[in-house]
């Protein structure tokens, strides 16, 4: 039985053109506020546990992530 957690913030969101890159190490949309490590780490951690993380780009504002735990 999987357990799902949804996390959403109210920030500027993630541009759809970046959807293939957001989980890559050192990728960031903002060179002044991020280092590109956080989402890459989350992706590796979720895969290590046998789960997955997905980004929902249909959020009206901010970013919405689905963490699916085994």
PDB file of N, CA, C and O in Angstrom:
ATOM      1  N   UNK A   1       0.834  -1.177   0.000  1.00  0.00           N
ATOM      2  CA  UNK A   1       0.000   0.000   0.000  1.00  0.00           C
ATOM      3  C   UNK A   1       0.878   1.240   0.000  1.00  0.00           C
ATOM      4  O   UNK A   1       1.709   1.407   0.893  1.00  0.00           O
ATOM      5  N   UNK A   2       0.711   2.103  -0.977  1.00  0.00           N
ATOM      6  CA  UNK A   2       1.484   3.333  -1.069  1.00  0.00           C
ATOM      7  C   UNK A   2       0.887   4.417  -0.187  1.00  0.00           C
ATOM      8  O   UNK A   2      -0.322   4.456   0.045  1.00  0.00           O
ATOM      9  N   UNK A   3       1.740   5.281   0.294  1.00  0.00           N
ATOM     10  CA  UNK A   3       1.332   6.467   1.047  1.00  0.00           C
ATOM     11  C   UNK A   3       1.744   7.685   0.229  1.00  0.00           C
ATOM     12  O   UNK A   3       2.880   7.760  -0.241  1.00  0.00           O
ATOM     13  N   UNK A   4       0.853   8.617   0.059  1.00  0.00           N
ATOM     14  CA  UNK A   4       1.128   9.808  -0.731  1.00  0.00           C
ATOM     15  C   UNK A   4       1.105  11.044   0.152  1.00  0.00           C
ATOM     16  O   UNK A   4       0.275  11.171   1.053  1.00  0.00           O
ATOM     17  N   UNK A   5       2.032  11.952  -0.126  1.00  0.00           N
ATOM     18  CA  UNK A   5       2.088  13.242   0.551  1.00  0.00           C
ATOM     19  C   UNK A   5       2.140  14.299  -0.540  1.00  0.00           C
ATOM     20  O   UNK A   5       2.898  14.171  -1.501  1.00  0.00           O
ATOM     21  N   UNK A   6       1.329  15.349  -0.390  1.00  0.00           N
ATOM     22  CA  UNK A   6       1.329  16.447  -1.344  1.00  0.00           C
ATOM     23  C   UNK A   6       1.825  17.689  -0.630  1.00  0.00           C
ATOM     24  O   UNK A   6       1.343  18.038   0.447  1.00  0.00           O
ATOM     25  N   UNK A   7       2.798  18.355  -1.246  1.00  0.00           N
ATOM     26  CA  UNK A   7       3.363  19.586  -0.695  1.00  0.00           C
ATOM     27  C   UNK A   7       3.187  20.673  -1.742  1.00  0.00           C
ATOM     28  O   UNK A   7       3.551  20.500  -2.905  1.00  0.00           O
ATOM     29  N   UNK A   8       2.620  21.801  -1.311  1.00  0.00           N
ATOM     30  CA  UNK A   8       2.414  22.915  -2.238  1.00  0.00           C
ATOM     31  C   UNK A   8       2.852  24.204  -1.562  1.00  0.00           C
ATOM     32  O   UNK A   8       2.624  24.405  -0.369  1.00  0.00           O
ATOM     33  N   UNK A   9       3.484  25.074  -2.343  1.00  0.00           N
ATOM     34  CA  UNK A   9       3.829  26.390  -1.823  1.00  0.00           C
ATOM     35  C   UNK A   9       3.120  27.458  -2.639  1.00  0.00           C
ATOM     36  O   UNK A   9       2.462  27.147  -3.631  1.00  0.00           O
ATOM     37  N   UNK A  10       3.247  28.692  -2.237  1.00  0.00           N
ATOM     38  CA  UNK A  10       2.567  29.795  -2.910  1.00  0.00           C
ATOM     39  C   UNK A  10       3.515  30.715  -3.652  1.00  0.00           C
ATOM     40  O   UNK A  10       3.190  31.877  -3.897  1.00  0.00           O
ATOM     41  N   UNK A  11       4.679  30.209  -4.010  1.00  0.00           N
ATOM     42  CA  UNK A  11       5.672  31.041  -4.696  1.00  0.00           C
ATOM     43  C   UNK A  11       5.355  31.250  -6.162  1.00  0.00           C
ATOM     44  O   UNK A  11       4.206  31.134  -6.588  1.00  0.00           O
ATOM     45  N   UNK A  12       6.384  31.559  -6.924  1.00  0.00           N
ATOM     46  CA  UNK A  12       6.230  31.838  -8.357  1.00  0.00           C
ATOM     47  C   UNK A  12       5.998  30.591  -9.185  1.00  0.00           C
ATOM     48  O   UNK A  12       5.554  30.688 -10.329  1.00  0.00           O
ATOM     49  N   UNK A  13       6.285  29.432  -8.640  1.00  0.00           N
ATOM     50  CA  UNK A  13       6.087  28.190  -9.383  1.00  0.00           C
ATOM     51  C   UNK A  13       7.279  27.825 -10.239  1.00  0.00           C
ATOM     52  O   UNK A  13       8.293  28.523 -10.259  1.00  0.00           O
ATOM     53  N   UNK A  14       7.140  26.729 -10.936  1.00  0.00           N
ATOM     54  CA  UNK A  14       8.197  26.217 -11.804  1.00  0.00           C
ATOM     55  C   UNK A  14       7.717  26.340 -13.239  1.00  0.00           C
ATOM     56  O   UNK A  14       6.606  25.930 -13.574  1.00  0.00           O
ATOM     57  N   UNK A  15       8.556  26.903 -14.070  1.00  0.00           N
ATOM     58  CA  UNK A  15       8.193  27.068 -15.477  1.00  0.00           C
ATOM     59  C   UNK A  15       8.101  25.704 -16.152  1.00  0.00           C
ATOM     60  O   UNK A  15       8.955  24.842 -15.945  1.00  0.00           O
ATOM     61  N   UNK A  16       7.071  25.517 -16.953  1.00  0.00           N
ATOM     62  CA  UNK A  16       6.850  24.238 -17.633  1.00  0.00           C
ATOM     63  C   UNK A  16       8.037  23.884 -18.528  1.00  0.00           C
ATOM     64  O   UNK A  16       8.344  22.704 -18.696  1.00  0.00           O
ATOM     65  N   UNK A  17       8.703  24.872 -19.099  1.00  0.00           N
ATOM     66  CA  UNK A  17       9.859  24.581 -19.966  1.00  0.00           C
ATOM     67  C   UNK A  17      10.991  23.934 -19.180  1.00  0.00           C
ATOM     68  O   UNK A  17      11.887  23.337 -19.776  1.00  0.00           O
ATOM     69  N   UNK A  18      10.967  24.041 -17.854  1.00  0.00           N
ATOM     70  CA  UNK A  18      12.017  23.450 -17.016  1.00  0.00           C
ATOM     71  C   UNK A  18      11.641  22.090 -16.460  1.00  0.00           C
ATOM     72  O   UNK A  18      12.401  21.519 -15.678  1.00  0.00           O
ATOM     73  N   UNK A  19      10.484  21.553 -16.845  1.00  0.00           N
ATOM     74  CA  UNK A  19       9.994  20.321 -16.225  1.00  0.00           C
ATOM     75  C   UNK A  19      10.928  19.134 -16.382  1.00  0.00           C
ATOM     76  O   UNK A  19      10.928  18.248 -15.527  1.00  0.00           O
ATOM     77  N   UNK A  20      11.714  19.085 -17.430  1.00  0.00           N
ATOM     78  CA  UNK A  20      12.634  17.952 -17.627  1.00  0.00           C
ATOM     79  C   UNK A  20      13.943  18.121 -16.864  1.00  0.00           C
ATOM     80  O   UNK A  20      14.787  17.225 -16.878  1.00  0.00           O
ATOM     81  N   UNK A  21      14.120  19.252 -16.203  1.00  0.00           N
ATOM     82  CA  UNK A  21      15.406  19.553 -15.568  1.00  0.00           C
ATOM     83  C   UNK A  21      15.344  19.724 -14.056  1.00  0.00           C
ATOM     84  O   UNK A  21      16.388  19.729 -13.404  1.00  0.00           O
ATOM     85  N   UNK A  22      14.161  19.863 -13.482  1.00  0.00           N
ATOM     86  CA  UNK A  22      14.067  20.265 -12.076  1.00  0.00           C
ATOM     87  C   UNK A  22      14.676  19.268 -11.094  1.00  0.00           C
ATOM     88  O   UNK A  22      15.048  19.656  -9.987  1.00  0.00           O
ATOM     89  N   UNK A  23      14.788  18.004 -11.467  1.00  0.00           N
ATOM     90  CA  UNK A  23      15.377  17.015 -10.569  1.00  0.00           C
ATOM     91  C   UNK A  23      16.846  16.733 -10.890  1.00  0.00           C
ATOM     92  O   UNK A  23      17.448  15.841 -10.292  1.00  0.00           O
ATOM     93  N   UNK A  24      17.420  17.476 -11.818  1.00  0.00           N
ATOM     94  CA  UNK A  24      18.835  17.324 -12.168  1.00  0.00           C
ATOM     95  C   UNK A  24      19.693  18.090 -11.165  1.00  0.00           C
ATOM     96  O   UNK A  24      19.349  19.212 -10.791  1.00  0.00           O
ATOM     97  N   UNK A  25      20.808  17.499 -10.723  1.00  0.00           N
ATOM     98  CA  UNK A  25      21.687  18.205  -9.780  1.00  0.00           C
ATOM     99  C   UNK A  25      22.181  19.528 -10.361  1.00  0.00           C
ATOM    100  O   UNK A  25      22.573  19.609 -11.526  1.00  0.00           O
ATOM    101  N   UNK A  26      22.153  20.549  -9.530  1.00  0.00           N
ATOM    102  CA  UNK A  26      22.664  21.897  -9.810  1.00  0.00           C
ATOM    103  C   UNK A  26      21.825  22.691 -10.809  1.00  0.00           C
ATOM    104  O   UNK A  26      22.258  23.751 -11.261  1.00  0.00           O
ATOM    105  N   UNK A  27      20.626  22.198 -11.165  1.00  0.00           N
ATOM    106  CA  UNK A  27      19.736  23.001 -11.999  1.00  0.00           C
ATOM    107  C   UNK A  27      18.946  23.935 -11.087  1.00  0.00           C
ATOM    108  O   UNK A  27      18.415  23.507 -10.062  1.00  0.00           O
ATOM    109  N   UNK A  28      18.869  25.199 -11.459  1.00  0.00           N
ATOM    110  CA  UNK A  28      18.081  26.167 -10.721  1.00  0.00           C
ATOM    111  C   UNK A  28      17.483  27.180 -11.682  1.00  0.00           C
ATOM    112  O   UNK A  28      18.092  27.522 -12.695  1.00  0.00           O
ATOM    113  N   UNK A  29      16.304  27.652 -11.364  1.00  0.00           N
ATOM    114  CA  UNK A  29      15.668  28.696 -12.164  1.00  0.00           C
ATOM    115  C   UNK A  29      16.199  30.070 -11.785  1.00  0.00           C
ATOM    116  O   UNK A  29      16.144  31.004 -12.585  1.00  0.00           O
ATOM    117  N   UNK A  30      16.709  30.192 -10.576  1.00  0.00           N
ATOM    118  CA  UNK A  30      17.149  31.481 -10.067  1.00  0.00           C
ATOM    119  C   UNK A  30      18.571  31.352  -9.532  1.00  0.00           C
ATOM    120  O   UNK A  30      18.791  30.768  -8.471  1.00  0.00           O
ATOM    121  N   UNK A  31      19.511  31.887 -10.253  1.00  0.00           N
ATOM    122  CA  UNK A  31      20.920  31.760  -9.876  1.00  0.00           C
ATOM    123  C   UNK A  31      21.246  32.460  -8.560  1.00  0.00           C
ATOM    124  O   UNK A  31      22.279  32.170  -7.955  1.00  0.00           O
ATOM    125  N   UNK A  32      20.400  33.365  -8.106  1.00  0.00           N
ATOM    126  CA  UNK A  32      20.689  34.128  -6.894  1.00  0.00           C
ATOM    127  C   UNK A  32      20.061  33.530  -5.642  1.00  0.00           C
ATOM    128  O   UNK A  32      20.487  33.848  -4.532  1.00  0.00           O
ATOM    129  N   UNK A  33      19.064  32.675  -5.797  1.00  0.00           N
ATOM    130  CA  UNK A  33      18.374  32.144  -4.627  1.00  0.00           C
ATOM    131  C   UNK A  33      18.508  30.636  -4.447  1.00  0.00           C
ATOM    132  O   UNK A  33      18.116  30.117  -3.402  1.00  0.00           O
ATOM    133  N   UNK A  34      19.035  29.931  -5.406  1.00  0.00           N
ATOM    134  CA  UNK A  34      19.103  28.482  -5.274  1.00  0.00           C
ATOM    135  C   UNK A  34      20.422  27.916  -5.761  1.00  0.00           C
ATOM    136  O   UNK A  34      21.165  28.555  -6.505  1.00  0.00           O
ATOM    137  N   UNK A  35      20.688  26.704  -5.320  1.00  0.00           N
ATOM    138  CA  UNK A  35      21.907  26.006  -5.723  1.00  0.00           C
ATOM    139  C   UNK A  35      21.613  24.763  -6.544  1.00  0.00           C
ATOM    140  O   UNK A  35      22.538  24.146  -7.074  1.00  0.00           O
ATOM    141  N   UNK A  36      20.336  24.377  -6.664  1.00  0.00           N
ATOM    142  CA  UNK A  36      19.975  23.229  -7.473  1.00  0.00           C
ATOM    143  C   UNK A  36      20.268  21.893  -6.827  1.00  0.00           C
ATOM    144  O   UNK A  36      20.474  20.896  -7.520  1.00  0.00           O
ATOM    145  N   UNK A  37      20.289  21.864  -5.516  1.00  0.00           N
ATOM    146  CA  UNK A  37      20.611  20.621  -4.816  1.00  0.00           C
ATOM    147  C   UNK A  37      19.367  19.991  -4.186  1.00  0.00           C
ATOM    148  O   UNK A  37      19.266  18.765  -4.131  1.00  0.00           O
ATOM    149  N   UNK A  38      18.428  20.795  -3.714  1.00  0.00           N
ATOM    150  CA  UNK A  38      17.286  20.309  -2.938  1.00  0.00           C
ATOM    151  C   UNK A  38      16.414  19.296  -3.647  1.00  0.00           C
ATOM    152  O   UNK A  38      16.212  18.196  -3.132  1.00  0.00           O
ATOM    153  N   UNK A  39      15.886  19.635  -4.825  1.00  0.00           N
ATOM    154  CA  UNK A  39      15.005  18.701  -5.528  1.00  0.00           C
ATOM    155  C   UNK A  39      15.769  17.479  -6.037  1.00  0.00           C
ATOM    156  O   UNK A  39      15.221  16.378  -6.084  1.00  0.00           O
ATOM    157  N   UNK A  40      17.021  17.669  -6.415  1.00  0.00           N
ATOM    158  CA  UNK A  40      17.840  16.528  -6.855  1.00  0.00           C
ATOM    159  C   UNK A  40      18.022  15.543  -5.698  1.00  0.00           C
ATOM    160  O   UNK A  40      17.927  14.331  -5.888  1.00  0.00           O
ATOM    161  N   UNK A  41      18.283  16.071  -4.501  1.00  0.00           N
ATOM    162  CA  UNK A  41      18.437  15.211  -3.326  1.00  0.00           C
ATOM    163  C   UNK A  41      17.134  14.482  -3.015  1.00  0.00           C
ATOM    164  O   UNK A  41      17.142  13.280  -2.749  1.00  0.00           O
ATOM    165  N   UNK A  42      16.015  15.207  -3.048  1.00  0.00           N
ATOM    166  CA  UNK A  42      14.711  14.581  -2.784  1.00  0.00           C
ATOM    167  C   UNK A  42      14.430  13.455  -3.765  1.00  0.00           C
ATOM    168  O   UNK A  42      13.924  12.399  -3.384  1.00  0.00           O
ATOM    169  N   UNK A  43      14.762  13.684  -5.031  1.00  0.00           N
ATOM    170  CA  UNK A  43      14.540  12.673  -6.075  1.00  0.00           C
ATOM    171  C   UNK A  43      15.352  11.408  -5.786  1.00  0.00           C
ATOM    172  O   UNK A  43      14.829  10.297  -5.876  1.00  0.00           O
ATOM    173  N   UNK A  44      16.624  11.578  -5.440  1.00  0.00           N
ATOM    174  CA  UNK A  44      17.489  10.437  -5.141  1.00  0.00           C
ATOM    175  C   UNK A  44      17.001   9.716  -3.886  1.00  0.00           C
ATOM    176  O   UNK A  44      16.971   8.486  -3.854  1.00  0.00           O
ATOM    177  N   UNK A  45      16.619  10.470  -2.853  1.00  0.00           N
ATOM    178  CA  UNK A  45      16.153   9.860  -1.608  1.00  0.00           C
ATOM    179  C   UNK A  45      14.873   9.052  -1.832  1.00  0.00           C
ATOM    180  O   UNK A  45      14.734   7.945  -1.312  1.00  0.00           O
ATOM    181  N   UNK A  46      13.952   9.603  -2.598  1.00  0.00           N
ATOM    182  CA  UNK A  46      12.697   8.883  -2.849  1.00  0.00           C
ATOM    183  C   UNK A  46      12.943   7.605  -3.643  1.00  0.00           C
ATOM    184  O   UNK A  46      12.357   6.564  -3.344  1.00  0.00           O
ATOM    185  N   UNK A  47      13.805   7.680  -4.652  1.00  0.00           N
ATOM    186  CA  UNK A  47      14.124   6.473  -5.431  1.00  0.00           C
ATOM    187  C   UNK A  47      14.835   5.434  -4.568  1.00  0.00           C
ATOM    188  O   UNK A  47      14.585   4.238  -4.717  1.00  0.00           O
ATOM    189  N   UNK A  48      15.718   5.871  -3.668  1.00  0.00           N
ATOM    190  CA  UNK A  48      16.442   4.961  -2.784  1.00  0.00           C
ATOM    191  C   UNK A  48      15.468   4.167  -1.913  1.00  0.00           C
ATOM    192  O   UNK A  48      15.702   2.993  -1.624  1.00  0.00           O
ATOM    193  N   UNK A  49      14.377   4.810  -1.497  1.00  0.00           N
ATOM    194  CA  UNK A  49      13.371   4.143  -0.658  1.00  0.00           C
ATOM    195  C   UNK A  49      12.365   3.341  -1.474  1.00  0.00           C
ATOM    196  O   UNK A  49      11.499   2.675  -0.907  1.00  0.00           O
ATOM    197  N   UNK A  50      12.473   3.398  -2.804  1.00  0.00           N
ATOM    198  CA  UNK A  50      11.521   2.682  -3.639  1.00  0.00           C
ATOM    199  C   UNK A  50      10.276   3.500  -3.952  1.00  0.00           C
ATOM    200  O   UNK A  50       9.276   2.960  -4.424  1.00  0.00           O
ATOM    201  N   UNK A  51      10.337   4.789  -3.692  1.00  0.00           N
ATOM    202  CA  UNK A  51       9.209   5.669  -3.972  1.00  0.00           C
ATOM    203  C   UNK A  51       9.507   6.558  -5.167  1.00  0.00           C
ATOM    204  O   UNK A  51      10.416   6.287  -5.951  1.00  0.00           O
ATOM    205  N   UNK A  52       8.732   7.619  -5.292  1.00  0.00           N
ATOM    206  CA  UNK A  52       8.974   8.573  -6.369  1.00  0.00           C
ATOM    207  C   UNK A  52       8.447   9.949  -5.981  1.00  0.00           C
ATOM    208  O   UNK A  52       7.636  10.083  -5.065  1.00  0.00           O
ATOM    209  N   UNK A  53       8.918  10.957  -6.685  1.00  0.00           N
ATOM    210  CA  UNK A  53       8.471  12.317  -6.499  1.00  0.00           C
ATOM    211  C   UNK A  53       8.087  12.865  -7.866  1.00  0.00           C
ATOM    212  O   UNK A  53       8.801  12.671  -8.850  1.00  0.00           O
ATOM    213  N   UNK A  54       6.953  13.551  -7.915  1.00  0.00           N
ATOM    214  CA  UNK A  54       6.468  14.118  -9.169  1.00  0.00           C
ATOM    215  C   UNK A  54       6.075  15.570  -8.933  1.00  0.00           C
ATOM    216  O   UNK A  54       5.654  15.938  -7.837  1.00  0.00           O
ATOM    217  N   UNK A  55       6.213  16.377  -9.952  1.00  0.00           N
ATOM    218  CA  UNK A  55       5.789  17.765  -9.891  1.00  0.00           C
ATOM    219  C   UNK A  55       4.517  17.925 -10.711  1.00  0.00           C
ATOM    220  O   UNK A  55       4.429  17.462 -11.848  1.00  0.00           O
ATOM    221  N   UNK A  56       3.545  18.583 -10.117  1.00  0.00           N
ATOM    222  CA  UNK A  56       2.272  18.843 -10.784  1.00  0.00           C
ATOM    223  C   UNK A  56       2.315  20.267 -11.335  1.00  0.00           C
ATOM    224  O   UNK A  56       2.303  21.233 -10.572  1.00  0.00           O
ATOM    225  N   UNK A  57       2.363  20.392 -12.641  1.00  0.00           N
ATOM    226  CA  UNK A  57       2.490  21.700 -13.264  1.00  0.00           C
ATOM    227  C   UNK A  57       1.137  22.359 -13.509  1.00  0.00           C
ATOM    228  O   UNK A  57       1.077  23.400 -14.163  1.00  0.00           O
ATOM    229  N   UNK A  58       0.052  21.782 -13.004  1.00  0.00           N
ATOM    230  CA  UNK A  58      -1.259  22.381 -13.207  1.00  0.00           C
ATOM    231  C   UNK A  58      -1.639  23.323 -12.065  1.00  0.00           C
ATOM    232  O   UNK A  58      -2.719  23.914 -12.082  1.00  0.00           O
ATOM    233  N   UNK A  59      -0.761  23.462 -11.080  1.00  0.00           N
ATOM    234  CA  UNK A  59      -1.052  24.362  -9.963  1.00  0.00           C
ATOM    235  C   UNK A  59      -1.182  25.796 -10.484  1.00  0.00           C
ATOM    236  O   UNK A  59      -0.381  26.241 -11.306  1.00  0.00           O
ATOM    237  N   UNK A  60      -2.188  26.504 -10.002  1.00  0.00           N
ATOM    238  CA  UNK A  60      -2.430  27.876 -10.451  1.00  0.00           C
ATOM    239  C   UNK A  60      -1.306  28.811 -10.018  1.00  0.00           C
ATOM    240  O   UNK A  60      -0.929  29.722 -10.754  1.00  0.00           O
ATOM    241  N   UNK A  61      -0.778  28.583  -8.834  1.00  0.00           N
ATOM    242  CA  UNK A  61       0.319  29.396  -8.319  1.00  0.00           C
ATOM    243  C   UNK A  61       1.191  28.513  -7.450  1.00  0.00           C
ATOM    244  O   UNK A  61       0.693  27.624  -6.758  1.00  0.00           O
ATOM    245  N   UNK A  62       2.465  28.752  -7.484  1.00  0.00           N
ATOM    246  CA  UNK A  62       3.377  27.969  -6.672  1.00  0.00           C
ATOM    247  C   UNK A  62       3.724  26.646  -7.333  1.00  0.00           C
ATOM    248  O   UNK A  62       3.495  26.444  -8.525  1.00  0.00           O
ATOM    249  N   UNK A  63       4.274  25.762  -6.538  1.00  0.00           N
ATOM    250  CA  UNK A  63       4.650  24.436  -7.016  1.00  0.00           C
ATOM    251  C   UNK A  63       3.948  23.391  -6.150  1.00  0.00           C
ATOM    252  O   UNK A  63       3.760  23.591  -4.950  1.00  0.00           O
ATOM    253  N   UNK A  64       3.568  22.290  -6.763  1.00  0.00           N
ATOM    254  CA  UNK A  64       2.908  21.205  -6.044  1.00  0.00           C
ATOM    255  C   UNK A  64       3.674  19.923  -6.345  1.00  0.00           C
ATOM    256  O   UNK A  64       3.836  19.544  -7.505  1.00  0.00           O
ATOM    257  N   UNK A  65       4.140  19.266  -5.302  1.00  0.00           N
ATOM    258  CA  UNK A  65       4.895  18.029  -5.439  1.00  0.00           C
ATOM    259  C   UNK A  65       4.136  16.890  -4.789  1.00  0.00           C
ATOM    260  O   UNK A  65       3.533  17.054  -3.728  1.00  0.00           O
ATOM    261  N   UNK A  66       4.170  15.731  -5.435  1.00  0.00           N
ATOM    262  CA  UNK A  66       3.567  14.518  -4.912  1.00  0.00           C
ATOM    263  C   UNK A  66       4.699  13.559  -4.564  1.00  0.00           C
ATOM    264  O   UNK A  66       5.489  13.172  -5.425  1.00  0.00           O
ATOM    265  N   UNK A  67       4.763  13.184  -3.294  1.00  0.00           N
ATOM    266  CA  UNK A  67       5.742  12.196  -2.834  1.00  0.00           C
ATOM    267  C   UNK A  67       4.981  10.898  -2.628  1.00  0.00           C
ATOM    268  O   UNK A  67       4.023  10.844  -1.857  1.00  0.00           O
ATOM    269  N   UNK A  68       5.409   9.860  -3.318  1.00  0.00           N
ATOM    270  CA  UNK A  68       4.743   8.563  -3.257  1.00  0.00           C
ATOM    271  C   UNK A  68       5.693   7.595  -2.555  1.00  0.00           C
ATOM    272  O   UNK A  68       6.719   7.191  -3.103  1.00  0.00           O
ATOM    273  N   UNK A  69       5.323   7.238  -1.332  1.00  0.00           N
ATOM    274  CA  UNK A  69       6.147   6.343  -0.530  1.00  0.00           C
ATOM    275  C   UNK A  69       5.670   4.910  -0.695  1.00  0.00           C
ATOM    276  O   UNK A  69       4.469   4.662  -0.807  1.00  0.00           O
ATOM    277  N   UNK A  70       6.615   3.952  -0.712  1.00  0.00           N
ATOM    278  CA  UNK A  70       6.199   2.550  -0.848  1.00  0.00           C
ATOM    279  C   UNK A  70       5.507   2.040   0.418  1.00  0.00           C
ATOM    280  O   UNK A  70       5.094   0.882   0.472  1.00  0.00           O
TER     281      UNK A  70
END
